Protein backbone atom coordinates (compact mmCIF):
# COMPACT_ATOMS: atom_id res chain seq x y z
CA UNK A 1 0.00 0.00 0.00
CA UNK A 2 2.78 2.36 1.03
CA UNK A 3 4.72 1.38 -2.06
CA UNK A 4 1.72 2.15 -4.32
CA UNK A 5 1.27 5.52 -2.69
CA UNK A 6 4.93 6.28 -3.18
CA UNK A 7 4.61 5.22 -6.81
CA UNK A 8 1.64 7.52 -7.31
CA UNK A 9 3.52 10.45 -5.76
CA UNK A 10 6.54 9.91 -7.95
CA UNK A 11 4.40 9.57 -11.06
CA UNK A 12 2.46 12.75 -10.31
CA UNK A 13 5.61 14.75 -9.63
CA UNK A 14 7.30 13.36 -12.74
CA UNK A 15 4.28 14.08 -14.94
CA UNK A 16 4.00 17.63 -13.67
CA UNK A 17 7.71 18.23 -14.07
CA UNK A 18 7.76 16.89 -17.65
CA UNK A 19 4.73 18.95 -18.60
CA UNK A 20 6.19 22.14 -17.18
CA UNK A 21 9.62 21.51 -18.71
CA UNK A 22 7.97 20.92 -22.10
CA UNK A 23 6.07 24.19 -21.69
CA UNK A 24 9.32 25.89 -20.72
CA UNK A 25 11.03 24.62 -23.87
CA UNK A 26 8.16 25.81 -26.03
CA UNK A 27 8.10 29.18 -24.30
CA UNK A 28 11.83 29.53 -24.85
CA UNK A 29 11.44 28.77 -28.56
CA UNK A 30 8.55 31.22 -28.90
CA UNK A 31 10.40 33.98 -27.04
CA UNK A 32 13.49 33.41 -29.18
CA UNK A 33 11.31 34.43 -32.17
CA UNK A 34 12.31 31.13 -33.78
CA UNK A 35 9.96 29.29 -36.10
CA UNK A 36 10.85 25.63 -36.28
CA UNK A 37 8.35 24.42 -38.86
CA UNK A 38 7.97 27.41 -41.17
CA UNK A 39 10.27 28.69 -43.87
CA UNK A 40 11.39 32.25 -43.31
CA UNK A 41 13.08 34.56 -45.78
CA UNK A 42 15.83 36.80 -44.39
CA UNK A 43 16.04 40.35 -45.71
CA UNK A 44 18.71 42.94 -44.94
CA UNK A 45 17.93 46.62 -45.12
CA UNK A 46 20.33 49.47 -44.47
CA UNK A 47 19.09 52.71 -42.96
CA UNK A 48 20.79 55.97 -42.26
CA UNK A 49 18.79 56.18 -39.03
CA UNK A 50 16.84 53.29 -37.46
CA UNK A 51 14.67 55.79 -35.55
CA UNK A 52 14.26 53.60 -32.49
CA UNK A 53 13.30 50.39 -34.29
CA UNK A 54 13.67 47.39 -31.97
CA UNK A 55 14.24 43.67 -32.38
CA UNK A 56 10.84 42.00 -32.58
CA UNK A 57 9.07 44.95 -34.24
CA UNK A 58 6.65 44.07 -37.00
CA UNK A 59 7.34 44.19 -40.74
CA UNK A 60 4.29 45.26 -42.74
CA UNK A 61 3.61 45.22 -46.45
CA UNK A 62 0.56 47.28 -47.41
CA UNK A 63 -0.61 47.14 -43.80
CA UNK A 64 -0.30 43.36 -43.52
CA UNK A 65 2.16 41.88 -41.05
CA UNK A 66 4.51 39.52 -42.88
CA UNK A 67 7.38 39.18 -40.44
CA UNK A 68 9.46 40.75 -37.71
CA UNK A 69 12.80 42.41 -37.13
CA UNK A 70 15.40 39.84 -36.16
CA UNK A 71 18.51 41.90 -35.55
CA UNK A 72 19.80 45.46 -35.74
CA UNK A 73 23.51 46.14 -36.22
CA UNK A 74 25.21 49.51 -36.31
CA UNK A 75 27.84 49.62 -39.06
CA UNK A 76 29.93 52.29 -40.73
CA UNK A 77 27.65 52.67 -43.74
CA UNK A 78 24.50 52.86 -41.64
CA UNK A 79 22.20 50.75 -39.51
CA UNK A 80 21.71 47.24 -40.89
CA UNK A 81 18.32 45.77 -40.04
CA UNK A 82 17.84 42.04 -40.50
CA UNK A 83 14.22 40.97 -40.87
CA UNK A 84 12.63 37.55 -41.23
CA UNK A 85 9.67 37.45 -43.60
CA UNK A 86 7.01 34.78 -43.90
CA UNK A 87 6.13 35.81 -47.46
CA UNK A 88 8.34 36.49 -50.50
CA UNK A 89 8.82 40.12 -51.54
CA UNK A 90 8.17 41.29 -55.12
CA UNK A 91 9.89 44.65 -55.22
CA UNK A 92 9.84 47.10 -58.11
CA UNK A 93 12.25 49.87 -59.03
CA UNK A 94 10.50 52.49 -56.95
CA UNK A 95 10.17 50.38 -53.80
CA UNK A 96 10.32 52.20 -50.49
CA UNK A 97 11.16 50.89 -47.01
CA UNK A 98 10.58 53.12 -44.01
CA UNK A 99 10.49 52.99 -40.22
CA UNK A 100 7.11 54.35 -39.13
CA UNK A 101 5.48 55.06 -35.78
CA UNK A 102 2.86 52.59 -34.59
CA UNK A 103 1.08 55.33 -32.61
CA UNK A 104 1.73 58.65 -30.96
CA UNK A 105 2.47 56.77 -27.74
CA UNK A 106 5.47 55.11 -29.33
CA UNK A 107 6.36 51.86 -31.01
CA UNK A 108 7.81 51.40 -34.48
CA UNK A 109 7.35 49.08 -37.38
CA UNK A 110 9.04 48.49 -40.70
CA UNK A 111 6.84 49.48 -43.61
CA UNK A 112 7.65 48.03 -47.04
CA UNK A 113 6.04 49.59 -50.10
CA UNK A 114 6.74 47.21 -52.97
CA UNK A 115 6.53 49.90 -55.66
CA UNK A 116 4.06 51.03 -58.32
CA UNK A 117 2.38 48.05 -60.04
CA UNK A 118 3.26 49.30 -63.54
CA UNK A 119 6.96 49.65 -62.85
CA UNK A 120 9.63 47.12 -63.75
CA UNK A 121 10.15 44.32 -61.18
CA UNK A 122 13.61 44.12 -59.61
CA UNK A 123 15.34 40.94 -60.76
CA UNK A 124 17.56 39.88 -59.17
CA UNK A 125 16.72 41.53 -55.87
CA UNK A 126 19.76 43.30 -54.36
CA UNK A 127 21.27 41.55 -51.31
CA UNK A 128 20.95 44.69 -49.20
CA UNK A 129 17.88 46.86 -49.64
CA UNK A 130 17.93 50.60 -49.06
CA UNK A 131 15.72 52.04 -46.36
CA UNK A 132 14.61 55.65 -46.17
CA UNK A 133 14.11 57.93 -43.22
CA UNK A 134 10.44 58.72 -42.75
CA UNK A 135 9.30 61.95 -41.13
CA UNK A 136 8.94 61.34 -37.45
CA UNK A 137 5.48 62.14 -36.14
CA UNK A 138 6.72 63.74 -32.95
CA UNK A 139 9.41 65.74 -34.76
CA UNK A 140 6.83 67.03 -37.23
CA UNK A 141 4.45 67.94 -34.44
CA UNK A 142 7.24 69.67 -32.51
CA UNK A 143 8.27 71.61 -35.61
CA UNK A 144 4.68 72.66 -36.31
CA UNK A 145 4.21 73.86 -32.74
CA UNK A 146 7.49 75.77 -32.98
CA UNK A 147 6.34 77.41 -36.24
CA UNK A 148 3.06 78.43 -34.62
CA UNK A 149 4.96 79.85 -31.64
CA UNK A 150 7.29 81.84 -33.91
CA UNK A 151 4.37 83.11 -35.96
CA UNK A 152 2.58 84.21 -32.82
CA UNK A 153 5.68 85.99 -31.57
CA UNK A 154 6.08 87.59 -35.00
CA UNK A 155 3.20 90.05 -34.49
CA UNK A 156 0.16 87.82 -34.91
CA UNK A 157 -0.21 87.53 -31.18
CA UNK A 158 -0.09 91.33 -30.84
CA UNK A 159 -2.66 91.71 -33.63
CA UNK A 160 -4.85 89.15 -31.95
CA UNK A 161 -4.58 91.03 -28.67
CA UNK A 162 -5.53 94.33 -30.36
CA UNK A 163 -8.41 92.65 -32.21
CA UNK A 164 -9.64 91.06 -29.03
CA UNK A 165 -9.43 94.42 -27.23
CA UNK A 166 -11.50 96.01 -30.00
CA UNK A 167 -14.02 93.20 -29.92
CA UNK A 168 -14.23 93.60 -26.15
CA UNK A 169 -14.74 97.35 -26.56
CA UNK A 170 -17.51 96.82 -29.12
CA UNK A 171 -19.15 94.29 -26.87
CA UNK A 172 -18.93 96.72 -23.95
CA UNK A 173 -20.46 99.53 -26.05
CA UNK A 174 -23.23 97.29 -27.25
CA UNK A 175 -23.84 96.18 -23.70
CA UNK A 176 -23.95 99.78 -22.50
CA UNK A 177 -26.29 100.83 -25.33
CA UNK A 178 -23.78 103.05 -27.14
CA UNK A 179 -24.29 103.35 -30.94
CA UNK A 180 -27.10 102.14 -33.17
CA UNK A 181 -26.50 98.47 -32.50
CA UNK A 182 -26.28 99.10 -28.79
CA UNK A 183 -29.49 101.13 -28.87
CA UNK A 184 -31.16 98.45 -30.88
CA UNK A 185 -30.36 96.03 -28.10
CA UNK A 186 -30.90 98.30 -25.09
CA UNK A 187 -33.31 101.08 -26.27
CA UNK A 188 -36.86 99.81 -26.54
CA UNK A 189 -37.99 102.75 -28.72
CA UNK A 190 -35.42 101.90 -31.41
CA UNK A 191 -36.41 98.31 -31.13
CA UNK A 192 -40.10 99.26 -31.57
CA UNK A 193 -39.20 101.40 -34.61
CA UNK A 194 -37.31 98.58 -36.21
CA UNK A 195 -40.18 96.25 -35.46
CA UNK A 196 -42.63 98.72 -37.02
CA UNK A 197 -40.45 99.09 -40.12
CA UNK A 198 -40.29 95.36 -40.37
CA UNK A 199 -44.05 95.10 -40.01
CA UNK A 200 -44.53 97.74 -42.73
CA UNK A 201 -42.15 95.95 -45.05
CA UNK A 202 -44.01 92.74 -44.37
CA UNK A 203 -47.32 94.53 -45.21
CA UNK A 204 -45.91 95.88 -48.46
CA UNK A 205 -44.56 92.49 -49.32
CA UNK A 206 -47.92 90.88 -48.61
CA UNK A 207 -49.71 93.47 -50.75
CA UNK A 208 -47.27 92.90 -53.59
CA UNK A 209 -47.81 89.21 -53.12
CA UNK A 210 -51.55 89.64 -53.37
CA UNK A 211 -51.13 91.78 -56.51
CA UNK A 212 -52.47 94.96 -54.94
CA UNK A 213 -51.36 98.35 -56.32
CA UNK A 214 -49.65 99.08 -59.61
CA UNK A 215 -46.38 97.40 -58.73
CA UNK A 216 -48.26 94.45 -57.34
CA UNK A 217 -50.39 94.15 -60.47
CA UNK A 218 -47.29 94.34 -62.58
CA UNK A 219 -45.55 91.68 -60.47
CA UNK A 220 -48.62 89.46 -60.53
CA UNK A 221 -48.80 89.71 -64.35
CA UNK A 222 -51.94 91.88 -64.62
CA UNK A 223 -52.36 92.35 -68.43
CA UNK A 224 -54.29 95.62 -68.21
CA UNK A 225 -51.71 97.32 -66.04
CA UNK A 226 -48.96 95.98 -68.21
CA UNK A 227 -50.68 97.19 -71.37
CA UNK A 228 -51.27 100.65 -69.84
CA UNK A 229 -47.66 100.89 -68.86
CA UNK A 230 -46.56 99.69 -72.29
CA UNK A 231 -48.81 102.26 -74.02
CA UNK A 232 -47.45 105.03 -71.75
CA UNK A 233 -43.91 104.02 -72.50
CA UNK A 234 -44.70 103.86 -76.23
CA UNK A 235 -46.23 107.34 -76.21
CA UNK A 236 -43.28 108.64 -74.26
CA UNK A 237 -40.89 107.07 -76.77
CA UNK A 238 -42.86 108.69 -79.64
CA UNK A 239 -42.67 112.14 -78.00
CA UNK A 240 -38.96 111.77 -77.38
CA UNK A 241 -38.38 110.67 -80.99
CA UNK A 242 -40.37 113.66 -82.28
CA UNK A 243 -38.26 115.95 -80.12
CA UNK A 244 -35.12 114.23 -81.33
CA UNK A 245 -36.17 114.73 -84.92
CA UNK A 246 -36.61 118.47 -84.19
CA UNK A 247 -40.30 118.47 -84.83
CA UNK A 248 -42.65 120.67 -82.85
CA UNK A 249 -41.77 123.70 -80.73
CA UNK A 250 -39.86 121.74 -78.12
CA UNK A 251 -38.01 119.77 -80.80
CA UNK A 252 -37.04 122.91 -82.67
CA UNK A 253 -36.05 124.55 -79.47
CA UNK A 254 -33.65 121.71 -78.80
CA UNK A 255 -32.37 121.03 -82.30
CA UNK A 256 -32.76 124.33 -84.26
CA UNK A 257 -30.04 126.81 -83.27
CA UNK A 258 -31.84 129.78 -84.88
CA UNK A 259 -34.87 129.25 -82.71
CA UNK A 260 -32.57 128.89 -79.75
CA UNK A 261 -30.81 132.15 -80.65
CA UNK A 262 -34.13 133.92 -81.17
CA UNK A 263 -35.41 132.68 -77.93
CA UNK A 264 -32.23 133.78 -76.19
CA UNK A 265 -32.51 137.23 -77.83
CA UNK A 266 -36.12 137.43 -76.76
CA UNK A 267 -35.18 136.51 -73.24
CA UNK A 268 -32.43 139.16 -73.21
CA UNK A 269 -34.80 141.79 -74.46
CA UNK A 270 -37.43 140.75 -71.96
CA UNK A 271 -34.85 140.91 -69.17
CA UNK A 272 -33.82 144.45 -70.35
CA UNK A 273 -37.46 145.56 -70.44
CA UNK A 274 -37.97 144.23 -66.94
CA UNK A 275 -34.86 146.08 -65.75
CA UNK A 276 -36.20 149.30 -67.27
CA UNK A 277 -39.55 148.83 -65.58
CA UNK A 278 -37.77 148.08 -62.27
CA UNK A 279 -35.64 151.23 -62.62
CA UNK A 280 -38.62 153.44 -63.59
CA UNK A 281 -41.07 152.01 -61.14
CA UNK A 282 -40.30 154.52 -58.30
CA UNK A 283 -40.83 157.43 -60.69
CA UNK A 284 -43.96 155.90 -62.05
CA UNK A 285 -45.26 155.25 -58.59
CA UNK A 286 -44.47 158.79 -57.45
CA UNK A 287 -46.06 160.31 -60.60
CA UNK A 288 -49.19 158.21 -60.28
CA UNK A 289 -49.48 159.08 -56.56
CA UNK A 290 -48.78 162.78 -57.24
CA UNK A 291 -51.28 163.04 -60.06
CA UNK A 292 -53.69 160.84 -58.16
CA UNK A 293 -53.92 163.53 -55.43
CA UNK A 294 -55.05 166.06 -57.91
CA UNK B 1 24.40 20.80 16.19
CA UNK B 2 20.97 22.29 15.57
CA UNK B 3 19.75 22.23 19.13
CA UNK B 4 21.47 24.64 21.43
CA UNK B 5 21.33 25.66 25.00
CA UNK B 6 19.27 28.83 25.36
CA UNK B 7 21.31 32.01 25.72
CA UNK B 8 20.76 33.91 28.94
CA UNK B 9 21.32 37.64 28.88
CA UNK B 10 21.27 40.27 31.60
CA UNK B 11 18.43 42.76 31.45
CA UNK B 12 19.43 45.68 29.17
CA UNK B 13 19.97 48.87 31.14
CA UNK B 14 19.42 51.43 28.39
CA UNK B 15 18.11 51.86 24.85
CA UNK B 16 21.51 51.50 23.22
CA UNK B 17 22.13 48.20 24.98
CA UNK B 18 18.74 46.93 23.82
CA UNK B 19 19.34 48.00 20.23
CA UNK B 20 22.87 46.61 20.22
CA UNK B 21 21.71 43.27 21.60
CA UNK B 22 18.95 43.04 18.98
CA UNK B 23 21.43 43.81 16.23
CA UNK B 24 23.81 41.14 17.48
CA UNK B 25 20.96 38.60 17.75
CA UNK B 26 19.78 39.49 14.23
CA UNK B 27 23.28 38.94 12.88
CA UNK B 28 23.57 35.69 14.82
CA UNK B 29 20.20 34.54 13.47
CA UNK B 30 21.06 35.43 9.88
CA UNK B 31 24.42 33.72 10.13
CA UNK B 32 22.89 30.63 11.67
CA UNK B 33 20.18 30.48 9.01
CA UNK B 34 22.75 30.78 6.22
CA UNK B 35 24.93 28.12 7.84
CA UNK B 36 21.89 25.86 7.98
CA UNK B 37 21.24 26.51 4.30
CA UNK B 38 24.84 25.64 3.44
CA UNK B 39 24.69 22.60 5.71
CA UNK B 40 21.59 21.37 3.91
CA UNK B 41 23.04 22.22 0.51
CA UNK B 42 26.15 20.09 1.09
CA UNK B 43 23.85 17.19 1.93
CA UNK B 44 22.13 17.31 -1.50
CA UNK B 45 24.33 14.56 -3.01
CA UNK B 46 22.63 12.20 -0.55
CA UNK B 47 19.19 12.94 -1.95
CA UNK B 48 19.46 9.93 -4.25
CA UNK B 49 19.88 7.48 -1.38
CA UNK B 50 16.88 5.18 -0.94
CA UNK B 51 15.60 6.86 2.24
CA UNK B 52 16.18 10.42 1.11
CA UNK B 53 14.81 9.80 -2.36
CA UNK B 54 11.44 8.92 -0.84
CA UNK B 55 11.54 12.01 1.32
CA UNK B 56 12.47 14.22 -1.61
CA UNK B 57 9.69 12.86 -3.80
CA UNK B 58 7.28 13.25 -0.91
CA UNK B 59 8.30 16.91 -0.52
CA UNK B 60 8.17 17.51 -4.27
CA UNK B 61 4.61 16.21 -4.19
CA UNK B 62 3.71 18.37 -1.20
CA UNK B 63 5.24 21.54 -2.64
CA UNK B 64 4.33 21.05 -6.30
CA UNK B 65 1.23 18.95 -6.80
CA UNK B 66 -0.59 19.86 -3.57
CA UNK B 67 -0.09 23.59 -4.25
CA UNK B 68 -1.35 23.44 -7.81
CA UNK B 69 -4.94 24.37 -6.94
CA UNK B 70 -4.06 27.56 -5.06
CA UNK B 71 -1.32 28.49 -7.50
CA UNK B 72 -3.70 28.01 -10.46
CA UNK B 73 -6.35 30.34 -9.05
CA UNK B 74 -3.81 32.96 -8.00
CA UNK B 75 -2.01 32.83 -11.38
CA UNK B 76 -5.17 32.98 -13.48
CA UNK B 77 -6.62 35.90 -11.58
CA UNK B 78 -3.31 37.76 -11.46
CA UNK B 79 -3.20 37.70 -15.25
CA UNK B 80 -6.87 38.63 -15.50
CA UNK B 81 -6.51 41.56 -13.11
CA UNK B 82 -3.39 42.81 -14.89
CA UNK B 83 -5.10 42.61 -18.28
CA UNK B 84 -8.25 44.30 -17.06
CA UNK B 85 -6.55 47.14 -15.22
CA UNK B 86 -4.04 47.88 -17.95
CA UNK B 87 -6.51 47.22 -20.77
CA UNK B 88 -9.11 49.64 -19.46
CA UNK B 89 -6.53 52.41 -19.26
CA UNK B 90 -5.01 51.61 -22.64
CA UNK B 91 -8.45 51.52 -24.25
CA UNK B 92 -8.73 55.26 -23.62
CA UNK B 93 -5.85 55.69 -26.07
CA UNK B 94 -6.91 52.92 -28.45
CA UNK B 95 -3.91 50.82 -27.42
CA UNK B 96 -5.66 47.89 -25.73
CA UNK B 97 -4.08 45.44 -28.18
CA UNK B 98 -0.81 45.98 -26.31
CA UNK B 99 -2.08 44.29 -23.13
CA UNK B 100 -0.59 41.00 -24.37
CA UNK B 101 2.89 42.47 -24.22
CA UNK B 102 2.31 44.11 -20.83
CA UNK B 103 0.78 41.03 -19.20
CA UNK B 104 3.41 38.71 -20.64
CA UNK B 105 6.40 40.82 -19.61
CA UNK B 106 4.92 41.56 -16.16
CA UNK B 107 4.23 37.89 -15.51
CA UNK B 108 7.59 36.65 -16.75
CA UNK B 109 9.71 39.25 -15.02
CA UNK B 110 7.95 39.88 -11.74
CA UNK B 111 4.42 38.73 -11.08
CA UNK B 112 4.96 35.05 -11.86
CA UNK B 113 7.82 34.43 -9.39
CA UNK B 114 6.45 36.91 -6.90
CA UNK B 115 2.93 35.47 -6.70
CA UNK B 116 4.27 31.90 -6.65
CA UNK B 117 6.66 32.88 -3.87
CA UNK B 118 3.88 34.40 -1.80
CA UNK B 119 1.61 31.38 -2.22
CA UNK B 120 4.35 28.89 -1.41
CA UNK B 121 5.60 30.95 1.54
CA UNK B 122 2.10 31.12 2.96
CA UNK B 123 1.19 27.48 2.38
CA UNK B 124 4.37 25.39 2.29
CA UNK B 125 6.68 27.68 4.29
CA UNK B 126 4.27 27.96 7.18
CA UNK B 127 3.68 24.18 7.11
CA UNK B 128 7.43 23.50 7.25
CA UNK B 129 7.88 25.96 10.13
CA UNK B 130 4.99 24.41 12.05
CA UNK B 131 6.30 20.88 11.51
CA UNK B 132 9.88 21.75 12.43
CA UNK B 133 8.71 23.87 15.38
CA UNK B 134 6.56 21.05 16.76
CA UNK B 135 9.47 18.64 16.44
CA UNK B 136 11.79 21.15 18.13
CA UNK B 137 9.54 21.87 21.11
CA UNK B 138 8.84 18.13 21.35
CA UNK B 139 12.62 17.62 21.48
CA UNK B 140 12.52 15.30 18.47
CA UNK B 141 15.28 17.34 16.85
CA UNK B 142 17.37 16.95 19.99
CA UNK B 143 16.71 13.22 19.87
CA UNK B 144 17.94 13.10 16.27
CA UNK B 145 21.07 14.93 17.34
CA UNK B 146 21.60 12.48 20.15
CA UNK B 147 21.26 9.58 17.68
CA UNK B 148 23.84 11.33 15.44
CA UNK B 149 21.27 11.79 12.69
CA UNK B 150 21.88 15.09 11.01
CA UNK B 151 18.54 16.98 11.05
CA UNK B 152 19.72 19.11 8.13
CA UNK B 153 20.16 16.05 5.98
CA UNK B 154 17.13 14.21 7.30
CA UNK B 155 14.65 17.14 7.44
CA UNK B 156 15.91 20.25 5.69
CA UNK B 157 17.69 18.87 2.64
CA UNK B 158 14.61 17.16 1.08
CA UNK B 159 12.61 20.35 1.54
CA UNK B 160 15.42 22.45 0.11
CA UNK B 161 15.65 20.25 -2.97
CA UNK B 162 11.87 20.20 -3.36
CA UNK B 163 11.52 23.97 -3.18
CA UNK B 164 14.59 24.63 -5.34
CA UNK B 165 13.15 22.40 -8.07
CA UNK B 166 9.47 23.12 -7.70
CA UNK B 167 9.56 26.91 -7.37
CA UNK B 168 10.87 27.49 -10.92
CA UNK B 169 8.54 24.81 -12.31
CA UNK B 170 5.55 26.31 -10.52
CA UNK B 171 6.61 29.74 -11.77
CA UNK B 172 6.55 28.53 -15.40
CA UNK B 173 3.07 27.16 -14.70
CA UNK B 174 2.02 30.48 -13.09
CA UNK B 175 3.39 32.46 -16.02
CA UNK B 176 1.48 30.41 -18.56
CA UNK B 177 -1.77 30.56 -16.60
CA UNK B 178 -1.37 34.29 -15.99
CA UNK B 179 -0.84 34.96 -19.69
CA UNK B 180 -3.84 32.76 -20.45
CA UNK B 181 -5.95 34.69 -17.92
CA UNK B 182 -4.97 37.93 -19.62
CA UNK B 183 -6.01 36.48 -22.98
CA UNK B 184 -9.39 35.47 -21.54
CA UNK B 185 -10.06 39.00 -20.31
CA UNK B 186 -8.74 40.46 -23.57
CA UNK B 187 -11.07 38.29 -25.64
CA UNK B 188 -14.15 38.59 -23.43
CA UNK B 189 -14.02 42.19 -22.21
CA UNK B 190 -11.66 44.13 -24.42
CA UNK B 191 -12.50 42.61 -27.79
CA UNK B 192 -8.97 41.45 -28.59
CA UNK B 193 -8.66 38.25 -30.56
CA UNK B 194 -6.63 35.38 -29.08
CA UNK B 195 -4.26 35.45 -32.03
CA UNK B 196 -3.62 39.19 -31.74
CA UNK B 197 -3.10 38.87 -27.98
CA UNK B 198 -0.57 36.05 -28.19
CA UNK B 199 1.19 37.61 -31.17
CA UNK B 200 1.64 40.82 -29.18
CA UNK B 201 2.49 38.94 -25.96
CA UNK B 202 5.39 36.97 -27.38
CA UNK B 203 6.69 39.64 -29.74
CA UNK B 204 8.46 41.82 -27.21
CA UNK B 205 9.20 39.39 -24.35
CA UNK B 206 12.64 37.84 -24.36
CA UNK B 207 14.20 34.70 -22.99
CA UNK B 208 16.05 36.91 -20.53
CA UNK B 209 12.71 37.91 -18.99
CA UNK B 210 11.73 34.26 -18.60
CA UNK B 211 15.00 33.01 -17.14
CA UNK B 212 15.62 35.95 -14.82
CA UNK B 213 12.12 35.28 -13.47
CA UNK B 214 12.97 31.60 -12.96
CA UNK B 215 16.21 32.54 -11.23
CA UNK B 216 14.20 34.74 -8.88
CA UNK B 217 11.85 31.85 -8.21
CA UNK B 218 14.81 29.63 -7.37
CA UNK B 219 16.10 32.24 -4.91
CA UNK B 220 12.63 32.60 -3.40
CA UNK B 221 12.53 28.84 -2.88
CA UNK B 222 15.82 28.96 -0.98
CA UNK B 223 14.57 31.91 1.08
CA UNK B 224 11.33 30.15 2.02
CA UNK B 225 12.96 26.89 3.06
CA UNK B 226 15.76 28.63 4.98
CA UNK B 227 13.43 30.95 6.87
CA UNK B 228 10.92 28.18 7.59
CA UNK B 229 13.52 25.69 8.83
CA UNK B 230 15.36 28.32 10.85
CA UNK B 231 12.16 29.51 12.53
CA UNK B 232 11.10 25.92 13.14
CA UNK B 233 14.44 24.78 14.55
CA UNK B 234 14.64 27.82 16.85
CA UNK B 235 11.04 27.58 18.11
CA UNK B 236 10.60 27.46 21.88
CA UNK B 237 7.95 27.79 24.55
CA UNK B 238 5.64 25.05 23.32
CA UNK B 239 2.61 25.61 21.11
CA UNK B 240 2.84 29.38 21.42
CA UNK B 241 6.38 29.25 20.12
CA UNK B 242 5.30 27.10 17.18
CA UNK B 243 2.58 29.62 16.30
CA UNK B 244 5.09 32.46 16.56
CA UNK B 245 7.56 30.59 14.36
CA UNK B 246 4.86 30.04 11.73
CA UNK B 247 3.80 33.69 11.74
CA UNK B 248 7.41 34.90 11.55
CA UNK B 249 8.12 32.53 8.68
CA UNK B 250 5.35 34.05 6.59
CA UNK B 251 6.23 37.64 7.44
CA UNK B 252 10.00 37.31 6.98
CA UNK B 253 9.58 35.30 3.77
CA UNK B 254 7.24 37.93 2.31
CA UNK B 255 9.64 40.72 3.17
CA UNK B 256 12.70 38.90 1.84
CA UNK B 257 10.87 37.94 -1.37
CA UNK B 258 10.04 41.59 -1.98
CA UNK B 259 13.50 42.89 -1.16
CA UNK B 260 15.46 40.19 -3.00
CA UNK B 261 13.04 40.52 -5.96
CA UNK B 262 13.83 44.20 -6.23
CA UNK B 263 17.60 43.71 -6.11
CA UNK B 264 17.57 40.88 -8.66
CA UNK B 265 15.54 43.08 -11.00
CA UNK B 266 17.99 45.90 -10.40
CA UNK B 267 20.88 43.57 -11.12
CA UNK B 268 19.57 42.37 -14.49
CA UNK B 269 17.63 45.44 -15.72
CA UNK B 270 19.65 48.58 -15.27
Interface residues (C-beta under 8 A of the other chain):
Chain A: X6 X9 X10 X12 X13 X16 X17 X20 X21 X23 X24 X27 X28 X30 X31 X32 X33 X54 X56 X57 X58 X65 X68 X103 X105 X107
Chain B: X54 X57 X58 X60 X61 X64 X65 X68 X93 X94 X95 X98 X165 X169 X170 X172 X173 X175 X176 X199 X202 X203 X204 X205 X206 X207 X209 X210
